[in-house]
Amino acid sequence: MTARILDGQALAAKLRGGIADEVARFTSETGIKPQLTAVLVGDDPASAVYVRNKQRACEQAGIASQLHRLPAETSEAELLALVDQLNRDPQVHGILVQLPLPKQIREQAVLDAVSPMKDVDAFHPENVGRIVQGRPRFLPCTPHGVQQMLIDAQVTIPGSHVVVLGRSEIVGKPLALMLMQKAPHADATVTVCHSRTKNLADITRTADILVAAIGVPQFVKAEMVRPGAVVIDVGINRVGDKLVGDVDFASVSQVAGAISPVPKGVGPMTITMLLQNTLTAARIAAGRNV
């Protein structure tokens, strides 16, 4: 068996075309151009690439983008002052503080300071709470991208057993919450595994849908996957001069029914959902979001 490839890059391109149309219509009707403002502290090369990709995607979708670059020695108080300024700026609809932050800055304090109405990453406790209750304002970008990939591939989610490898605040926890909701494209039975899970392979082999977000290069091997299962690889790791996921693609693609690659899998979808959230934030600010 050779798995069907779930092409996140192609799906992202299609969805971004629709978002660009929505942005143009919104701007035409309101005179408001949605704006995403990113904050980059320090000179982490990977973070700089991520921010640049997000800015390029904004431009293509008709969304204004702004970047605040701060030196690595920036204090927490200075960063919080900038966040407060952006919260009060009516022209800024979405705020994205690129992680990781330097050691002298508490990430949680900064993420909590972003207005929940401009929190397009959906990291603020208020927005997380709304996801728990099944009435989200914004959906976190990577989990939402995963869900959209499953929908586009016509994977049956209701009633399926989803195993999520990883319990991060960014991917594992919110994805589990989203897929267990009593809602369209959800209603799954979800198991969350992590580094302390016993008999891990026994559990992953029961998955109809296996999502790898554990942060270990090529961790998921063929023997951990039930034949015909759908495997979504959220990981992105640099090994030598190559980018690889958390799944051993070569072996698992011979067992799975469908699999997302790395790169060109979940990554482009994450940025696409960020664009959607920025448009949603602009609609909220204009009083036009239902």
Backbone as JSON, one array per atom type, in Angstrom:
{
  "sequence": "MTARILDGQALAAKLRGGIADEVARFTSETGIKPQLTAVLVGDDPASAVYVRNKQRACEQAGIASQLHRLPAETSEAELLALVDQLNRDPQVHGILVQLPLPKQIREQAVLDAVSPMKDVDAFHPENVGRIVQGRPRFLPCTPHGVQQMLIDAQVTIPGSHVVVLGRSEIVGKPLALMLMQKAPHADATVTVCHSRTKNLADITRTADILVAAIGVPQFVKAEMVRPGAVVIDVGINRVGDKLVGDVDFASVSQVAGAISPVPKGVGPMTITMLLQNTLTAARIAAGRNV",
  "N": [[0.85, -1.2, 0.0], [0.58, 2.18, -0.86], [0.53, 5.34, 0.5], [-1.98, 7.89, 0.08], [-1.1, 11.19, -0.73], [-1.46, 14.02, 1.23], [-1.72, 17.09, 0.21], [-0.77, 19.86, 1.53], [0.16, 22.32, 0.67], [-1.04, 22.8, -1.84], [-3.75, 22.84, -1.11], [-3.7, 25.02, 0.65], [-3.12, 27.1, -1.12], [-5.47, 27.16, -2.64], [-7.4, 27.83, -0.67], [-6.42, 30.3, 0.15], [-6.92, 31.89, -2.06], [-9.7, 32.13, -1.89], [-9.86, 33.49, 0.57], [-8.59, 35.86, -0.1], [-10.48, 36.93, -1.88], [-12.59, 37.34, -0.08], [-11.44, 39.24, 1.62], [-11.08, 41.39, -0.16], [-13.75, 41.99, -0.74], [-14.71, 42.68, 1.8], [-13.11, 44.94, 2.36], [-13.93, 46.62, 0.31], [-16.58, 47.07, 1.02], [-16.41, 48.24, 3.54], [-14.27, 49.98, 3.66], [-12.12, 49.39, 5.17], [-8.95, 48.02, 5.66], [-7.84, 44.91, 6.52], [-5.37, 44.33, 9.05], [-2.39, 42.81, 10.02], [-0.13, 42.67, 12.62], [3.13, 41.87, 13.35], [5.45, 40.89, 15.88], [8.79, 40.66, 16.43], [11.3, 39.5, 18.38], [14.69, 39.68, 18.91], [17.14, 37.73, 17.03], [16.6, 35.21, 15.92], [17.06, 32.9, 13.4], [15.18, 31.07, 12.24], [12.74, 32.04, 13.19], [12.69, 34.52, 11.94], [12.41, 33.75, 9.27], [9.87, 32.52, 9.39], [8.25, 34.75, 10.02], [8.68, 36.36, 7.78], [7.55, 34.75, 5.78], [4.88, 34.84, 6.59], [4.32, 37.55, 6.26], [4.55, 37.77, 3.47], [2.44, 36.14, 2.66], [0.29, 37.59, 3.68], [0.4, 39.9, 2.07], [-0.22, 38.82, -0.45], [-2.86, 38.13, 0.0], [-4.14, 40.51, 0.27], [-4.05, 41.68, 2.72], [-2.91, 44.01, 5.06], [0.38, 44.25, 6.41], [2.56, 44.53, 9.18], [5.69, 44.93, 10.76], [7.38, 44.75, 13.8], [10.56, 44.88, 14.8], [12.58, 43.93, 17.4], [15.43, 44.34, 19.55], [17.45, 41.6, 20.88], [17.98, 42.0, 23.56], [15.79, 43.28, 24.6], [13.58, 44.25, 27.18], [11.09, 42.66, 29.3], [9.19, 44.49, 30.18], [9.38, 46.5, 28.23], [8.52, 45.14, 25.95], [5.91, 44.49, 26.71], [4.86, 47.05, 26.84], [4.85, 47.77, 24.15], [3.01, 45.88, 23.16], [0.72, 46.76, 24.49], [0.4, 49.23, 23.26], [-0.17, 48.4, 20.64], [-2.53, 47.02, 21.1], [-4.24, 49.15, 21.55], [-4.35, 50.43, 19.16], [-6.43, 51.24, 16.59], [-6.13, 50.57, 13.93], [-4.78, 48.24, 13.82], [-5.54, 44.92, 13.58], [-4.93, 42.23, 14.05], [-2.6, 40.69, 16.24], [0.56, 39.3, 16.42], [2.86, 37.73, 18.27], [5.95, 36.59, 17.77], [7.16, 33.43, 18.63], [10.06, 31.51, 19.72], [10.63, 33.6, 22.67], [13.23, 35.74, 24.03], [15.13, 34.7, 26.96], [14.79, 36.39, 29.16], [12.21, 37.23, 29.08], [8.93, 36.48, 29.98], [7.0, 34.25, 28.34], [4.27, 33.59, 28.71], [3.25, 35.78, 30.09], [3.37, 37.77, 28.17], [1.78, 36.75, 26.07], [-0.65, 36.64, 27.38], [-1.13, 39.32, 27.6], [-1.89, 40.27, 25.14], [-4.66, 41.6, 23.47], [-7.7, 39.79, 23.65], [-9.38, 40.12, 21.5], [-7.74, 40.6, 19.41], [-6.12, 38.52, 19.23], [-4.88, 36.57, 17.21], [-3.58, 34.18, 17.14], [-4.9, 32.65, 18.92], [-4.14, 32.14, 21.6], [-4.71, 33.37, 23.99], [-6.06, 33.13, 27.32], [-8.87, 33.6, 27.46], [-9.75, 33.1, 24.85], [-8.95, 30.45, 24.57], [-10.6, 29.3, 26.49], [-13.09, 29.69, 25.28], [-12.86, 27.95, 23.15], [-12.84, 25.52, 24.52], [-15.47, 25.48, 25.4], [-16.78, 25.19, 23.04], [-17.48, 27.37, 21.47], [-15.87, 29.1, 19.71], [-13.97, 32.13, 19.2], [-11.68, 32.67, 17.69], [-9.92, 30.1, 15.96], [-7.09, 28.13, 16.81], [-4.18, 28.31, 14.78], [-2.56, 26.16, 13.65], [-3.87, 23.69, 14.55], [-6.4, 24.2, 13.37], [-5.69, 24.24, 10.7], [-4.93, 21.55, 10.38], [-7.43, 20.31, 10.78], [-8.83, 21.33, 8.57], [-7.42, 20.14, 6.5], [-8.12, 17.47, 6.86], [-10.86, 17.63, 6.37], [-10.89, 18.48, 3.68], [-9.73, 16.26, 2.48], [-11.76, 14.52, 2.72], [-11.94, 12.86, 4.91], [-13.43, 10.84, 7.32], [-14.41, 12.18, 10.25], [-16.29, 12.28, 12.49], [-17.02, 9.97, 15.02], [-14.64, 8.63, 14.63], [-11.5, 7.31, 15.87], [-9.18, 9.39, 17.11], [-5.8, 9.81, 17.59], [-3.62, 11.85, 19.25], [-0.36, 12.76, 19.24], [1.41, 14.35, 21.52], [1.11, 17.14, 23.7], [1.05, 19.9, 23.61], [0.41, 23.43, 24.2], [-0.01, 24.76, 21.87], [-0.6, 23.01, 19.77], [-1.31, 20.15, 20.39], [-3.18, 20.07, 22.71], [-5.26, 22.04, 21.98], [-6.11, 20.95, 19.49], [-7.12, 18.45, 20.21], [-9.27, 19.3, 21.81], [-10.85, 20.61, 19.87], [-11.54, 18.55, 18.06], [-13.03, 16.83, 19.6], [-15.38, 18.11, 20.09], [-18.96, 18.5, 20.06], [-19.87, 18.93, 17.14], [-19.9, 20.03, 13.68], [-17.65, 18.25, 11.55], [-16.2, 17.16, 13.62], [-16.74, 15.53, 16.66], [-15.22, 13.3, 17.31], [-13.6, 10.49, 18.93], [-11.11, 11.09, 21.14], [-7.75, 10.52, 21.92], [-5.04, 11.58, 23.83], [-1.62, 11.4, 23.73], [1.7, 11.3, 25.2], [5.07, 12.01, 26.38], [5.14, 10.45, 28.65], [3.43, 8.38, 28.31], [2.42, 5.03, 28.56], [3.09, 1.98, 26.79], [2.96, 3.02, 24.17], [2.95, 2.5, 21.35], [1.01, 0.54, 21.16], [-1.28, 2.01, 21.55], [-1.21, 3.97, 19.52], [-1.57, 2.37, 17.31], [-4.24, 1.88, 17.31], [-5.46, 4.0, 16.17], [-7.63, 5.7, 13.97], [-7.12, 8.1, 12.86], [-4.06, 9.58, 13.05], [-2.18, 11.97, 14.64], [0.84, 13.53, 14.59], [2.66, 15.39, 16.75], [4.93, 15.8, 18.32], [7.5, 16.65, 18.38], [9.88, 15.31, 17.88], [12.29, 14.2, 15.67], [11.23, 12.12, 13.02], [9.9, 10.24, 14.62], [7.61, 8.61, 14.64], [7.15, 5.39, 13.56], [6.65, 2.83, 11.05], [5.6, 0.54, 12.29], [4.06, 1.58, 14.28], [1.68, 2.36, 13.26], [-1.63, 1.79, 12.23], [-2.58, -0.2, 9.48], [-3.81, 1.59, 6.71], [-4.57, 3.83, 8.12], [-5.04, 7.41, 8.64], [-2.48, 9.73, 8.58], [-1.23, 12.57, 10.03], [1.32, 14.84, 9.92], [2.68, 17.06, 11.99], [5.09, 17.95, 12.81], [8.2, 19.74, 12.42], [11.45, 19.56, 11.73], [14.93, 20.19, 11.65], [17.3, 18.23, 10.25], [20.5, 17.79, 9.73], [20.95, 19.0, 6.55], [18.35, 18.83, 5.85], [14.75, 19.14, 6.02], [12.61, 17.5, 8.15], [9.76, 15.65, 9.33], [7.84, 14.63, 12.26], [7.29, 12.1, 11.67], [8.37, 9.07, 10.27], [8.56, 9.25, 7.16], [9.16, 7.69, 4.87], [8.83, 4.95, 5.57], [6.31, 4.9, 6.87], [4.55, 5.83, 4.93], [4.16, 3.64, 3.4], [2.38, 2.15, 4.74], [0.24, 3.63, 5.78], [-3.05, 4.99, 4.94], [-3.39, 7.54, 4.08], [-1.3, 10.44, 4.1], [0.36, 13.32, 5.39], [2.93, 15.34, 4.01], [6.26, 16.53, 4.91], [8.4, 19.03, 4.0], [5.58, 21.15, 2.91], [3.14, 20.36, 3.86], [1.37, 20.53, 6.67], [2.42, 23.03, 7.39], [2.04, 25.25, 5.38], [-0.72, 25.45, 5.69], [-1.07, 26.38, 8.27], [-0.28, 29.09, 8.14], [-2.23, 29.97, 6.39], [-4.6, 29.75, 7.9], [-4.03, 31.68, 9.76], [-4.31, 33.99, 8.23], [-7.07, 33.86, 7.78], [-7.99, 34.2, 10.41], [-7.12, 36.81, 10.88], [-8.71, 38.3, 9.12], [-11.19, 37.69, 10.28], [-10.83, 38.99, 12.75], [-10.74, 41.65, 11.91], [-13.33, 41.91, 10.95], [-14.76, 41.6, 13.34], [-13.9, 43.91, 14.71], [-15.09, 45.78, 13.09], [-17.68, 45.36, 13.63], [-19.03, 43.49, 12.13], [-18.99, 40.78, 12.26], [-20.63, 37.73, 12.64]],
  "CA": [[0.0, 0.0, 0.0], [1.26, 3.48, -0.84], [-0.44, 6.29, 1.02], [-2.35, 9.1, -0.65], [-0.41, 12.35, -0.16], [-2.32, 15.17, 1.53], [-0.91, 18.21, -0.22], [-1.18, 21.08, 2.24], [0.5, 23.51, -0.1], [-2.07, 23.01, -2.86], [-4.98, 23.24, -0.42], [-3.51, 26.38, 1.15], [-3.24, 28.04, -2.26], [-6.89, 27.27, -2.97], [-8.1, 28.56, 0.39], [-5.97, 31.69, 0.18], [-7.65, 32.58, -3.1], [-11.01, 32.47, -1.33], [-9.68, 34.51, 1.6], [-8.3, 37.12, -0.8], [-11.76, 37.44, -2.38], [-13.35, 37.83, 1.07], [-10.78, 40.46, 2.07], [-11.4, 42.45, -1.12], [-15.15, 42.35, -0.57], [-14.81, 43.38, 3.09], [-12.49, 46.27, 2.22], [-14.79, 47.41, -0.57], [-17.82, 47.41, 1.73], [-16.18, 48.98, 4.79], [-13.14, 50.9, 3.57], [-11.13, 48.96, 6.16], [-8.03, 46.98, 5.21], [-7.36, 44.14, 7.68], [-3.93, 44.47, 9.26], [-1.71, 41.92, 10.95], [1.14, 43.21, 13.09], [3.99, 40.86, 13.97], [6.52, 41.39, 16.74], [9.91, 39.72, 16.42], [12.32, 39.91, 19.35], [15.93, 38.93, 18.71], [17.57, 37.43, 15.67], [16.49, 33.78, 15.63], [16.89, 32.79, 11.94], [13.93, 30.37, 11.89], [11.63, 32.96, 13.46], [12.71, 35.55, 10.89], [11.84, 33.13, 8.07], [8.43, 32.36, 9.6], [7.61, 36.05, 9.94], [8.74, 36.79, 6.38], [6.53, 33.99, 5.04], [3.57, 35.35, 6.97], [4.15, 38.86, 5.62], [4.33, 37.54, 2.04], [1.09, 35.6, 2.52], [-0.63, 38.72, 3.89], [0.43, 40.74, 0.88], [-0.93, 38.13, -1.52], [-4.29, 38.07, 0.33], [-4.69, 41.86, 0.39], [-4.02, 42.06, 4.14], [-1.75, 44.84, 5.4], [1.22, 43.64, 7.44], [3.51, 45.43, 9.81], [6.64, 44.17, 11.58], [8.2, 45.43, 14.8], [11.75, 44.1, 15.13], [13.17, 44.43, 18.64], [16.7, 43.65, 19.85], [17.37, 40.44, 21.78], [18.07, 42.43, 24.96], [14.55, 43.95, 24.98], [13.05, 43.8, 28.47], [9.68, 42.27, 29.3], [8.38, 45.71, 30.31], [9.38, 47.18, 26.93], [7.67, 44.37, 25.04], [4.52, 44.66, 27.15], [4.44, 48.41, 26.46], [4.53, 47.73, 22.72], [1.76, 45.14, 23.01], [-0.36, 47.66, 24.93], [0.23, 50.23, 22.19], [-0.84, 47.74, 19.51], [-3.91, 46.74, 21.53], [-5.04, 50.38, 21.49], [-4.3, 50.99, 17.8], [-7.6, 50.73, 15.86], [-5.75, 50.09, 12.6], [-4.2, 46.9, 13.99], [-6.62, 43.96, 13.86], [-4.35, 41.02, 14.6], [-1.26, 40.83, 16.81], [1.26, 38.03, 16.47], [4.18, 37.8, 18.9], [6.64, 35.38, 17.31], [7.87, 32.65, 19.64], [10.29, 31.77, 21.14], [11.12, 34.89, 23.12], [14.45, 35.63, 24.83], [14.92, 34.11, 28.28], [14.39, 37.36, 30.18], [10.79, 37.59, 28.89], [8.0, 35.38, 30.23], [6.1, 34.14, 27.19], [2.87, 33.6, 29.11], [2.87, 37.15, 30.45], [3.2, 38.53, 26.93], [0.62, 36.23, 25.35], [-1.84, 37.05, 28.14], [-1.33, 40.76, 27.47], [-2.5, 40.57, 23.84], [-6.12, 41.67, 23.54], [-8.33, 38.59, 23.1], [-10.03, 40.46, 20.23], [-6.69, 40.69, 18.39], [-5.28, 37.35, 19.49], [-5.13, 35.72, 16.05], [-3.01, 32.86, 17.39], [-5.82, 31.98, 19.86], [-3.39, 31.7, 22.77], [-5.18, 34.04, 25.2], [-6.94, 32.25, 28.1], [-10.28, 33.8, 27.11], [-10.01, 32.4, 23.59], [-8.83, 29.01, 24.84], [-11.82, 28.92, 27.18], [-14.18, 29.64, 24.32], [-12.7, 26.71, 22.4], [-13.29, 24.45, 25.42], [-16.94, 25.51, 25.45], [-17.34, 24.96, 21.72], [-17.96, 28.61, 20.84], [-14.61, 29.84, 19.51], [-13.85, 33.39, 18.47], [-10.65, 32.28, 16.73], [-9.37, 28.76, 16.14], [-5.64, 28.18, 16.69], [-3.9, 28.18, 13.34], [-2.11, 24.83, 13.22], [-4.97, 22.73, 14.67], [-7.43, 24.48, 12.37], [-5.14, 23.77, 9.43], [-5.05, 20.09, 10.37], [-8.84, 19.97, 10.59], [-9.2, 21.65, 7.19], [-6.83, 19.11, 5.64], [-8.95, 16.27, 6.99], [-12.13, 17.9, 5.69], [-10.65, 18.51, 2.24], [-9.44, 14.9, 2.04], [-12.99, 13.76, 2.95], [-11.72, 11.89, 5.98], [-14.54, 10.8, 8.28], [-13.97, 12.52, 11.61], [-17.24, 11.83, 13.51], [-16.96, 8.57, 15.41], [-13.3, 8.08, 14.45], [-10.57, 7.41, 16.99], [-8.04, 10.24, 16.8], [-4.72, 9.8, 18.58], [-2.76, 13.02, 19.11], [0.93, 12.6, 19.92], [1.86, 15.67, 21.94], [0.11, 17.85, 24.51], [1.43, 21.31, 23.68], [-0.66, 24.43, 24.21], [-0.16, 25.29, 20.52], [-1.16, 22.02, 18.84], [-1.93, 18.95, 20.94], [-4.37, 20.31, 23.52], [-6.39, 22.63, 21.26], [-6.63, 20.05, 18.46], [-7.95, 17.46, 20.9], [-10.52, 19.97, 22.19], [-11.64, 20.9, 18.67], [-12.06, 17.34, 17.41], [-13.98, 16.12, 20.47], [-16.6, 18.9, 20.24], [-20.2, 18.09, 19.39], [-19.89, 19.96, 16.11], [-19.54, 19.52, 12.36], [-16.24, 17.92, 11.32], [-15.62, 16.86, 14.91], [-17.41, 14.34, 17.2], [-14.3, 12.16, 17.35], [-13.08, 10.02, 20.21], [-9.73, 11.58, 21.07], [-6.76, 10.11, 22.92], [-3.83, 12.39, 23.79], [-0.45, 10.71, 24.26], [2.84, 12.19, 25.44], [6.31, 11.32, 26.7], [4.97, 9.54, 29.79], [2.42, 7.38, 27.97], [2.9, 3.65, 28.52], [2.65, 1.15, 25.66], [2.54, 4.02, 23.2], [2.66, 1.93, 20.03], [-0.27, -0.17, 21.24], [-2.34, 3.01, 21.45], [-1.21, 4.61, 18.2], [-2.06, 1.42, 16.3], [-5.71, 1.86, 17.34], [-5.95, 5.27, 15.63], [-8.08, 5.9, 12.59], [-6.39, 9.31, 12.48], [-2.92, 9.76, 13.95], [-1.57, 13.29, 14.46], [2.15, 13.55, 15.25], [3.09, 16.74, 17.11], [5.7, 15.45, 19.52], [8.75, 17.39, 18.35], [11.04, 14.42, 17.77], [12.39, 13.86, 14.25], [10.94, 10.78, 12.5], [9.58, 9.42, 15.79], [6.56, 7.63, 14.33], [7.61, 4.37, 12.62], [5.57, 2.08, 10.4], [4.98, -0.42, 13.21], [3.18, 2.31, 15.2], [0.54, 2.85, 12.5], [-2.55, 0.78, 11.72], [-2.71, -0.13, 8.03], [-4.94, 2.36, 6.22], [-4.84, 5.01, 8.94], [-4.65, 8.73, 8.14], [-1.39, 10.24, 9.41], [-0.94, 13.99, 9.84], [2.62, 15.14, 10.52], [2.77, 18.47, 12.33], [6.46, 18.27, 13.17], [9.17, 20.27, 11.46], [12.74, 19.45, 12.38], [16.06, 20.23, 10.73], [18.29, 17.17, 10.46], [21.5, 18.09, 8.71], [20.46, 20.03, 5.64], [17.0, 18.46, 5.43], [13.62, 19.32, 6.92], [11.84, 16.27, 8.3], [8.68, 15.75, 10.3], [7.86, 13.72, 13.4], [6.93, 10.8, 11.13], [9.31, 8.46, 9.32], [7.69, 9.28, 5.99], [9.47, 6.62, 3.92], [8.23, 3.68, 5.99], [4.89, 5.05, 7.22], [3.77, 6.03, 3.7], [3.87, 2.32, 2.83], [1.38, 1.5, 5.61], [-0.91, 4.52, 5.98], [-3.94, 5.21, 3.81], [-3.13, 8.91, 3.64], [-0.25, 11.03, 4.94], [0.8, 14.66, 5.01], [4.38, 15.4, 3.94], [7.01, 17.66, 5.48], [7.51, 20.21, 4.04], [4.42, 21.24, 2.02], [1.99, 19.7, 4.48], [0.62, 21.37, 7.61], [3.0, 24.37, 7.48], [1.3, 26.27, 4.62], [-2.08, 25.58, 6.21], [-1.01, 27.2, 9.48], [-0.27, 30.49, 7.72], [-3.54, 30.25, 5.78], [-5.58, 29.97, 8.97], [-3.69, 32.97, 10.35], [-4.96, 34.99, 7.38], [-8.51, 33.8, 8.06], [-8.23, 34.8, 11.72], [-6.94, 38.26, 10.78], [-9.94, 38.82, 8.53], [-12.22, 37.59, 11.32], [-10.59, 40.05, 13.74], [-11.16, 42.91, 11.3], [-14.79, 41.9, 10.94], [-15.2, 41.85, 14.72], [-13.65, 45.32, 15.01], [-16.04, 46.58, 12.32], [-19.03, 44.99, 14.04], [-19.67, 42.78, 11.02], [-18.84, 39.34, 12.41], [-21.8, 37.12, 13.3]],
  "C": [[0.88, 1.24, 0.0], [0.23, 4.54, -0.51], [-0.75, 7.42, 0.02], [-1.68, 10.29, 0.04], [-1.4, 13.5, 0.02], [-1.51, 16.44, 1.33], [-1.4, 19.5, 0.43], [-0.89, 22.34, 1.46], [-0.56, 23.82, -1.15], [-3.38, 23.47, -2.22], [-4.87, 24.67, 0.09], [-3.67, 27.41, 0.04], [-4.7, 28.25, -2.64], [-7.65, 28.11, -1.94], [-7.69, 30.03, 0.43], [-6.63, 32.51, -0.92], [-9.02, 33.02, -2.62], [-10.91, 33.55, -0.27], [-9.41, 35.86, 0.96], [-9.58, 37.74, -1.35], [-12.59, 38.03, -1.24], [-12.77, 39.15, 1.58], [-11.14, 41.62, 1.15], [-12.83, 42.92, -0.95], [-15.34, 43.15, 0.73], [-14.26, 44.79, 2.99], [-13.35, 47.18, 1.36], [-16.02, 47.9, 0.17], [-17.59, 48.35, 2.91], [-15.12, 50.07, 4.69], [-12.03, 50.56, 4.53], [-10.26, 47.86, 5.55], [-7.54, 46.21, 6.44], [-5.84, 44.25, 7.8], [-3.45, 43.51, 10.33], [-0.38, 42.55, 11.32], [1.91, 42.11, 13.82], [5.06, 41.54, 14.8], [7.58, 40.3, 16.81], [10.99, 40.26, 17.34], [13.55, 39.04, 19.15], [16.15, 38.59, 17.25], [17.58, 35.94, 15.37], [16.2, 33.59, 14.14], [15.57, 32.14, 11.54], [12.74, 31.29, 12.09], [11.55, 34.03, 12.38], [12.1, 35.01, 9.59], [10.33, 32.99, 8.2], [7.71, 33.69, 9.42], [7.59, 36.55, 8.5], [7.7, 36.06, 5.53], [5.13, 34.49, 5.34], [3.3, 36.7, 6.32], [3.85, 38.69, 4.13], [2.9, 37.03, 1.81], [0.05, 36.69, 2.72], [-0.74, 39.57, 2.64], [-0.38, 40.12, -0.25], [-2.44, 38.1, -1.28], [-4.92, 39.45, 0.45], [-4.77, 42.34, 1.83], [-2.76, 42.88, 4.41], [-0.94, 44.13, 6.49], [2.26, 44.64, 7.91], [4.41, 44.59, 10.69], [7.37, 45.1, 12.52], [9.35, 44.5, 15.16], [12.41, 44.73, 16.36], [14.46, 43.67, 18.92], [16.53, 42.55, 20.88], [17.38, 40.84, 23.25], [16.83, 43.2, 25.42], [14.02, 43.38, 26.3], [11.58, 43.41, 28.32], [8.78, 43.51, 29.36], [8.28, 46.45, 28.98], [8.46, 46.46, 25.94], [6.2, 44.53, 25.42], [3.99, 46.05, 26.79], [4.09, 48.46, 24.97], [3.22, 47.0, 22.48], [0.57, 46.01, 23.41], [-0.65, 48.72, 23.86], [-0.52, 49.63, 21.01], [-2.29, 47.39, 19.85], [-4.81, 47.95, 21.32], [-5.09, 51.0, 20.1], [-5.46, 50.42, 16.98], [-7.27, 50.2, 14.46], [-5.14, 48.69, 12.64], [-5.32, 45.93, 14.38], [-6.1, 42.66, 14.47], [-2.93, 41.27, 15.09], [-0.65, 39.43, 16.93], [2.64, 38.27, 17.09], [4.89, 36.49, 18.58], [7.4, 34.73, 18.47], [8.99, 31.86, 18.97], [10.77, 33.19, 21.4], [12.42, 34.7, 23.91], [14.14, 35.24, 26.29], [14.44, 35.09, 29.33], [12.92, 37.75, 30.1], [9.93, 36.36, 29.12], [6.98, 35.33, 29.09], [4.65, 34.25, 27.6], [2.39, 35.0, 29.45], [2.59, 37.98, 29.2], [1.95, 38.07, 26.18], [-0.68, 36.61, 26.06], [-2.16, 38.53, 27.95], [-1.97, 41.15, 26.14], [-4.02, 40.58, 24.0], [-6.75, 40.41, 22.96], [-9.07, 38.85, 21.79], [-9.04, 40.55, 19.08], [-5.75, 39.49, 18.43], [-5.48, 36.31, 18.39], [-4.43, 34.36, 16.13], [-3.92, 32.01, 18.28], [-5.08, 31.36, 21.04], [-3.92, 32.29, 24.07], [-6.13, 33.12, 25.97], [-8.42, 32.39, 27.77], [-10.62, 33.03, 25.84], [-9.88, 30.89, 23.74], [-10.1, 28.52, 25.53], [-13.01, 28.82, 26.25], [-14.09, 28.37, 23.45], [-13.18, 25.52, 23.24], [-14.81, 24.34, 25.41], [-17.59, 25.32, 24.09], [-17.93, 26.19, 21.06], [-16.77, 29.54, 20.58], [-14.8, 31.18, 18.82], [-12.85, 33.2, 17.33], [-10.28, 30.82, 17.0], [-7.86, 28.83, 15.96], [-5.2, 27.66, 15.32], [-3.48, 26.78, 12.92], [-3.21, 23.78, 13.4], [-6.07, 22.94, 13.64], [-6.97, 24.03, 10.99], [-5.23, 22.26, 9.29], [-6.49, 19.67, 10.09], [-9.28, 20.23, 9.15], [-8.61, 20.64, 6.21], [-7.65, 17.83, 5.68], [-10.27, 16.44, 6.25], [-11.94, 17.82, 4.17], [-10.4, 17.11, 1.69], [-10.63, 13.97, 2.23], [-12.76, 12.59, 3.91], [-12.88, 11.96, 6.96], [-14.0, 11.07, 9.67], [-14.97, 12.05, 12.66], [-17.14, 10.33, 13.76], [-15.58, 7.94, 15.27], [-12.5, 8.19, 15.75], [-9.36, 8.2, 16.52], [-7.03, 10.11, 17.94], [-3.8, 10.97, 18.26], [-1.49, 12.76, 19.92], [1.46, 13.98, 20.25], [0.75, 16.42, 22.64], [0.44, 19.33, 24.64], [0.2, 22.21, 23.7], [-0.97, 24.92, 22.79], [-0.87, 24.32, 19.6], [-1.96, 20.94, 19.56], [-3.23, 19.2, 21.7], [-5.52, 20.93, 22.72], [-6.96, 21.72, 20.17], [-7.53, 19.0, 19.09], [-9.3, 18.07, 21.28], [-11.42, 20.19, 20.98], [-12.29, 19.64, 18.11], [-13.03, 16.56, 18.29], [-15.31, 16.86, 20.61], [-17.78, 18.23, 19.55], [-20.48, 19.13, 18.32], [-19.59, 19.33, 14.77], [-18.03, 19.3, 12.24], [-15.5, 17.7, 12.64], [-16.27, 15.55, 15.41], [-16.52, 13.1, 17.18], [-14.08, 11.71, 18.79], [-11.58, 10.28, 20.19], [-8.91, 11.04, 22.24], [-5.52, 10.98, 22.74], [-2.71, 11.62, 24.47], [0.72, 11.69, 24.37], [4.03, 11.35, 25.9], [6.18, 10.32, 27.85], [3.95, 8.43, 29.51], [3.04, 5.99, 27.89], [2.33, 2.92, 27.31], [2.14, 2.02, 24.51], [2.14, 3.4, 21.86], [1.34, 1.16, 20.03], [-1.44, 0.79, 21.06], [-2.38, 3.61, 20.05], [-1.75, 3.67, 17.13], [-3.58, 1.3, 16.31], [-6.3, 3.08, 16.64], [-6.46, 5.12, 14.2], [-7.36, 7.1, 11.99], [-5.3, 9.53, 13.51], [-2.26, 11.09, 13.63], [-0.28, 13.32, 15.28], [2.58, 14.99, 15.48], [3.92, 16.65, 18.38], [7.07, 16.1, 19.55], [10.01, 16.55, 18.31], [11.15, 13.96, 16.32], [12.12, 12.38, 13.97], [10.64, 9.77, 13.63], [8.61, 8.29, 15.46], [7.06, 6.69, 13.23], [6.41, 3.58, 12.09], [4.85, 1.15, 11.37], [4.06, 0.25, 14.24], [1.86, 2.7, 14.54], [-0.32, 1.68, 12.02], [-2.64, 0.9, 10.2], [-3.98, 0.61, 7.6], [-5.26, 3.61, 7.01], [-4.42, 6.29, 8.23], [-3.62, 9.3, 9.11], [-1.11, 11.7, 9.05], [0.32, 14.32, 10.62], [2.74, 16.64, 10.73], [4.21, 18.91, 12.56], [7.26, 18.9, 12.05], [10.51, 20.37, 12.19], [13.84, 19.52, 11.33], [17.06, 19.16, 11.14], [19.33, 17.31, 9.36], [21.0, 19.22, 7.84], [19.04, 19.75, 5.15], [15.97, 18.84, 6.48], [12.83, 18.02, 6.96], [10.77, 16.49, 9.36], [8.9, 14.85, 11.5], [7.54, 12.29, 12.97], [8.04, 10.34, 10.18], [8.55, 8.23, 8.01], [7.92, 8.06, 5.08], [8.78, 5.32, 4.3], [6.73, 3.8, 6.23], [4.03, 5.2, 5.97], [3.47, 4.7, 3.01], [2.78, 1.59, 3.6], [0.09, 2.32, 5.68], [-1.79, 4.58, 4.73], [-3.75, 6.59, 3.22], [-2.13, 9.53, 4.61], [0.08, 12.43, 4.45], [2.32, 14.71, 5.01], [4.95, 16.56, 4.74], [8.24, 17.85, 4.59], [6.3, 20.05, 3.11], [3.21, 20.48, 2.54], [1.22, 20.68, 5.35], [1.13, 22.81, 7.61], [2.26, 25.43, 6.69], [-0.12, 26.49, 5.12], [-2.12, 26.45, 7.46], [-1.07, 28.68, 9.12], [-1.63, 30.88, 7.12], [-4.59, 30.53, 6.84], [-5.29, 31.27, 9.73], [-4.33, 34.1, 9.55], [-6.46, 35.04, 7.66], [-8.83, 34.46, 9.4], [-8.07, 36.32, 11.68], [-8.16, 38.92, 10.15], [-11.08, 38.78, 9.54], [-12.07, 38.71, 12.35], [-11.01, 41.41, 13.19], [-12.68, 43.02, 11.25], [-15.36, 42.19, 12.33], [-15.06, 43.33, 15.04], [-14.65, 46.22, 14.28], [-17.49, 46.28, 12.68], [-19.77, 44.2, 12.99], [-19.53, 41.26, 11.16], [-20.02, 38.77, 13.18], [-21.32, 35.95, 14.15]]
}
